Amino acid sequence: MNDQTGARQTIEVIGIPIDLGQTQRGVDLGPGALRYAGLHRSLRQLGYNLIDRGNLAVPVREALPAHHQSNSLAATRDVCEAAYAAARATVEQDHLAVFLGGDHSIAIGTVGGITHHEPVGLIYIDAHGDFNTPETSPSGNIHGMSVATLIGRGYPELVDVGRTGPKLNAEDIVLLGIRELDGPEREALKESGVSVYTMRDIDEHGISTVARETLDRLGHHRHLHVSFDVDVLDPTEAPGVGTAVPGGLTYREAQLLCEIIADSGRLKSVDLVEINPILDYRNQTARLAVELTASLFGKSIL
């Protein structure tokens, strides 16, 4: 992703160690696991300048008043506001960005900030649709509402993070790797206009075809944001996630997907989310995520 003049592009790394959007503990350790796994070294070897902005401040769950959903909602809103500001600043510096989660609620802020000045194409890679609302969610977990929130559905406090109203339209979004949806969520997605590629689509047509169709669907955008939930991978490949679902992408499928996105030359920013080192084996999942991130930013075999 370094430009043809040989200039070294800058990637900002921003940690957002939030675990307020779900109940499984441990994803707040994700940013540290990714740094420990060699993220900076991998990207510098590709010729990028790296600026690590550290971690945004996130309240400790136990420090919030107990057993009250509104407290978690308010804290999540505040973190997403900070993520929005940080993401907006990377765009205004003409920098690329890698946001290290934490749970997938960070996308409410990161995608919002990246799109402050102009829309981007969102490639949302996840085992789950994250298209629930407070009315449809069986769990009430905010990390399962991120995509719905970005198009204006759900808690007004989250819909209006950074600026009032939706941050993207349905035609700006492709969901990829989906294999688990709640009933009402499934129906809402069907009528939403959001493009969805399930694991069946990938099995039938192959990841190469799905990746290229995704880029074509988002061809009206100059830039792309990839929001990568590591639970899209099969649990045998990536055990360190909180909401594992069998039947996911293989490592090689994920590598090819990332390589094809990189070939487009349009990648602007990336979320890496839902890595849970407590459930992992010797940081295997974070190391895999680092390798995939390097592929997104241009690492290739030849």
C-alpha positions, 0 to 999 in steps of 0.5 A, a space after each residue: 500500500 506504499 504509493 508508486 513514488 516510493 513514499 512511505 505511508 503511515 499507519 496509526 495503531 489505536 487500541 480500543 480495549 472495550 469489553 462492555 458490548 458483550 458478556 464474555 470476559 477477556 477481549 479487552 486484552 486483545 490489543 496487547 495480544 496483537 502488539 505482542 504477536 508482532 503487529 508493528 514488526 510485520 507492518 514495518 517490514 512492508 515499508 510503512 511508518 508506524 505510529 502507536 497512539 496507545 489505548 483509548 481509555 475504557 472503563 473497567 466493567 466492575 467500576 460501573 454501577 452494577 446490574 444496570 444496562 444504561 450504565 454499560 450503554 453510556 460507557 460504550 457510547 463514550 468509548 465510541 465517541 473517543 474512537 470516532 474522534 481518533 478515526 477522524 483524526 487519522 483521515 485528516 492526517 491522510 494516514 491509514 489506521 489499524 484499530 485493535 479491539 476489544 469487542 466489535 462495538 468499536 466499529 460504531 465509533 471507528 467506521 463513524 470517524 473514518 466516514 466523517 468526510 466521505 463514505 467508505 465501502 465497509 467490508 464486515 468480515 464476521 461469523 455473525 450479522 451484528 444486525 440486531 437492535 435492542 428489540 430483537 437481540 436475545 442477549 442485549 449485547 451491543 457488539 451484536 448491533 454494530 451494523 444495524 447502528 451504523 445504518 441508523 437502527 437501534 439506540 439513539 445514543 449510539 446511532 448519533 455517535 460523532 454526528 447525528 444519524 446513520 453513518 452509511 447506507 445499506 449499499 455501502 456495506 458487504 457482510 462476509 463469512 456469515 454463518 449464525 443469525 438470530 431469527 428476527 435479525 435474519 429477516 431484518 437483514 433480508 429486507 435491509 439492502 445490505 449485501 450478505 455472503 454466507 459461508 454457503 456462498 463461499 463454499 459454493 462459489 469460492 472465496 476468490 469469486 466472493 472477494 471480487 464480487 464484494 469489491 465490485 459491489 463497493 466499486 462506487 467508493 474510493 476507500 475501503 474499511 475492513 472490520 475483521 472479527 476473528 471469529 469468522 475463522 474456523 475455531 480449529 484455526 482461531 480458538 481464542 475468540 469469545 463466540 466461536 462458531 464451527 464451519 468458518 473460513 480456513 486460514 488459506 481462504 482468509 489469506 486469499 481474501 485479504 490479498 485480493 482486498 490489498 490488490 484493490 489498492 483502496 484499503 484505508 483502515 482496519 478493525 481487528 476485534 474479538 480476540 480473547 487471549 484467555 481462551 487462546 493457545 499460546 497467542 495463536 489467534 493473535 499471531 494469525 490475525 497479525 499475518 492476515 493484517 500484513 496480507 491486507 496491507 500488501 504482503 504477498 508470496 512474490 
